[in-house]
Every structure is written in C-alpha cells, then in structure tokens.
C-alpha cells in the first residue's frame, strides 16, 4: 500500500494586510495635506503676502505688506469696530392646546377646564444661530411662577412645546411667557382656566 503525505498550507494572518492598508491610507492622507499646504504657500507668495504656518482663521482678502505704521493703525481701528453678529430668536406662533400630535397642537384654546389636567404651550421658533435655549415660564392666576421649562432648540425653524398640570395653579387667568436665554421676553400668551 502506498501512503501519500499531503501538504496543508498554513493560513496567513489577516491583520497584517489590514495594518498595511491603514498605513498606506495614512501616508496618502499626509501627502494630500502636504500638497495643500504647499499650494497655499505658493498662492500667498504670488499675492506678495508673508507666509505663516498658522491657517486656523479663514481669510477673505489677501493684504499687501504694510509700508507704514499709519496704515497698521487704521487697520487696527477697523478691526476694533467690527461688531459680532447678533443672536436672534423669533417666536412665529404660540398656541395653548390640550395636546400635541405629530409635533403640532391639536387645538387653540382660550379657555380650559380645570378637569383637563394637563395643558400644552406650543411655540414655533425661528433662530439665526443654533443651538439656543428658550424658556416657557408658566404663571398661575396669582402671578406666581408655576414652572420654568428650559427648551434647547437644535434646528431652525423648530416646533417645541412644554406642558404643566393645571391643579398646581387652580382657576383663573394664566400666562405663559417665552424668554430667551438672557431673560428677554420673546412672546406672551394668556388663557383662562375655569
């Protein structure tokens, strides 16, 4: 009887190839970043502007080198007069409702029965900068603060709401004041609990 001895190839570890692929990707990324930096230096040299290694702040115009101190002082005065953009919050709609469905109030109430239990204040908010925080401040009939609910707005425009239990304040005229983060009153809505 003839005996045949077989040869079985050992499997190679796969992690070596994965490591090699990451190393190649890293080298390519470094090359691309280096080429971008070199191109930026060339553009600045052509524009006759001193090259710096800091590119953290975006530039909108290229400046020629200053030739006298008076020009430097004028530029410093202009920079000092730049006003940062104002952060604006607008309330487009405020509704007192008995409920919210699909991010919208189901009704618009001027009067609410105490037996209702819960009441909602819906607000449609427009912002110039996101995210921002607004507050729904619920005041009971005696003018006492029932609840201050802080709401973080993460997109523009946004539908947001808060709710409170009516038993905490009782019957009478209620007020919801919507305030910006700095306490500025943005909107006010009144309703009556009977």
C-alpha positions in Angstrom: 0.0 0.0 0.0 1.3 3.4 -0.9 0.9 6.2 1.6 0.6 9.8 0.3 1.5 12.5 2.6 -0.4 15.7 2.0 0.8 19.3 2.4 -1.5 21.8 4.1 -0.6 25.4 3.7 -0.8 27.4 6.9 -3.2 30.4 6.7 -1.6 33.8 6.9 -2.8 36.3 9.5 -5.3 38.8 8.0 -4.4 41.6 10.4 -1.1 42.2 8.6 -3.0 43.2 5.4 -5.4 45.4 7.4 -2.5 47.1 9.1 -0.7 47.6 5.7 -3.9 49.2 4.2 -4.2 51.7 7.1 -0.6 52.6 6.8 -1.0 53.3 3.0 -4.1 55.3 3.7 -2.3 57.4 6.3 0.6 58.1 4.0 -1.8 59.2 1.2 -3.6 61.5 3.6 -0.4 63.1 4.8 0.7 63.6 1.2 -2.6 65.3 0.3 -2.4 67.6 3.3 1.2 68.4 2.5 0.3 69.2 -1.1 -2.5 71.5 0.0 -0.1 73.4 2.4 2.5 73.8 -0.3 -0.2 75.1 -2.8 -1.3 77.6 -0.1 2.2 78.8 0.4 2.7 79.3 -3.4 -0.6 81.3 -3.6 0.4 83.6 -0.8 3.9 84.1 -2.2 2.3 85.1 -5.5 0.0 87.5 -3.7 3.1 89.1 -2.1 1.8 88.3 1.4 4.2 86.9 4.1 3.6 83.1 4.6 2.7 81.9 8.1 2.3 78.4 9.3 -1.0 79.2 11.1 -4.0 78.7 8.9 -6.6 78.4 11.6 -8.5 81.6 10.7 -10.1 81.8 7.3 -9.1 84.8 5.2 -11.4 86.6 2.8 -9.0 89.0 1.2 -5.2 89.0 0.7 -3.4 92.0 2.0 -0.3 93.6 0.7 2.5 94.1 3.2 2.1 97.3 5.1 4.6 100.0 4.3 4.0 102.4 7.2 2.7 102.5 10.7 -0.2 104.7 9.9 -1.8 102.1 7.7 -1.3 99.5 10.5 -3.2 101.8 13.0 -6.0 102.3 10.5 -6.5 98.6 10.1 -6.4 98.0 13.9 -9.2 100.7 14.2 -11.3 98.9 11.6 -10.9 95.6 13.3 -11.8 97.1 16.7 -15.1 98.5 15.1 -16.3 95.1 13.8 -19.5 94.1 15.6 -20.1 90.3 16.1 -23.3 89.0 14.6 -26.3 89.3 16.9 -28.1 86.2 18.0 -31.7 86.5 17.2 -34.7 84.3 18.3 -38.1 84.8 16.9 -41.3 83.2 18.0 -43.6 82.9 15.0 -46.5 81.2 16.7 -47.7 80.5 20.3 -50.7 78.2 20.9 -52.3 76.9 24.1 -53.5 73.4 23.4 -55.0 70.3 25.1 -52.5 68.1 23.2 -49.8 67.8 20.6 -49.9 65.3 17.7 -47.2 65.0 15.0 -45.3 68.0 16.5 -48.4 70.3 16.1 -51.1 71.5 18.5 -54.4 69.7 18.1 -56.4 72.8 19.1 -56.1 76.5 20.1 -57.7 77.2 23.4 -58.5 80.5 25.1 -60.4 78.7 27.9 -59.6 75.4 29.6 -61.5 73.4 32.2 -59.6 72.6 35.3 -60.6 68.9 34.8 -58.4 68.9 31.7 -55.5 68.1 33.9 -52.6 68.9 31.5 -52.2 71.9 29.2 -49.6 72.5 26.5 -47.9 75.6 25.2 -46.7 75.1 21.6 -44.2 77.5 20.0 -42.8 77.8 16.5 -39.3 79.2 16.8 -37.0 80.8 14.2 -33.3 81.3 15.0 -30.3 82.9 13.4 -27.9 80.7 15.3 -28.4 77.1 16.6 -28.4 75.6 19.1 -30.1 78.0 21.6 -32.2 77.7 24.7 -35.5 79.3 25.4 -37.8 79.0 28.5 -41.5 78.6 28.8 -42.4 80.3 32.1 -45.9 79.3 33.3 -47.6 81.8 35.7 -50.7 80.9 37.7 -53.7 83.2 38.4 -52.0 84.8 41.4 -48.9 85.7 39.3 -46.8 83.0 40.9 -44.4 81.1 38.8 -45.7 77.5 38.4 -42.9 76.2 36.2 -40.0 77.4 34.2 -39.2 74.8 31.5 -35.9 75.2 29.6 -36.0 74.0 26.0 -32.9 73.6 23.8 -33.6 74.4 20.1 -31.2 72.5 17.9 -32.6 73.3 14.4 -34.2 76.2 12.5 -37.2 76.5 12.3 -38.3 74.4 15.2 -41.6 73.2 16.8 -41.3 72.9 20.6 -43.7 72.7 23.5 -44.0 72.3 27.2 -46.8 71.2 29.5 -47.9 71.6 33.1 -50.6 70.3 35.4 -53.4 72.7 36.0 -54.1 71.5 39.5 -50.9 73.3 40.7 -52.3 76.8 39.9 -56.1 76.5 40.0 -58.8 78.5 38.3 -58.2 82.0 36.9 -56.1 83.8 34.2 -52.8 82.0 33.4 -49.9 83.4 31.4 -47.1 81.7 29.6 -44.1 84.0 28.9 -41.4 82.7 26.4 -38.0 84.0 27.3 -34.6 83.9 25.6 -31.6 82.5 27.4 -30.7 86.1 28.6 -34.1 86.6 30.1 -35.5 88.8 27.3 -39.3 88.3 26.8 -40.0 86.9 23.3 -43.7 86.2 23.5 -46.6 86.0 25.9 -49.8 84.0 25.8 -52.7 84.2 28.2 -55.6 81.7 28.8 -58.3 81.2 31.3 -58.8 78.1 33.5 -62.5 77.6 34.5 
